[in-house]
Amino acid sequence: MRLSQSCVRLNVGMLQVRGTVRFVGATQFYSGAWVGVELDDKLGKNNGTVKGHSYFQCAPQHGLFVRPSEVQLRSDTAYVAVQIL
């Protein structure tokens, strides 16, 4: 599966949202590895750009970054679940 085809489901508080993985790797905004997700709905925090550095491109408020350790494969669905704490 190519990176741009990875569907994920995100739990953001009480909401469940879906998106596509657009970036995996190190960032300049914080240490360690991150997963950049383009959300299907306008529930994100950015457009794939954080502090002036573009990691991927998407519509405003459709981008979100999460830690890889928060990604869990669910056996009851074809999607990957990500818990945002």
Protein Blocks (a to p, Z undefined) as FASTA:
>chain_A
ZZklmccdddehjbccddddfbgcddfkbgcjddddddfbdcbfbeoiaghiafbdcdeh
kaccddfklpccdfkbcbdcdddZZ
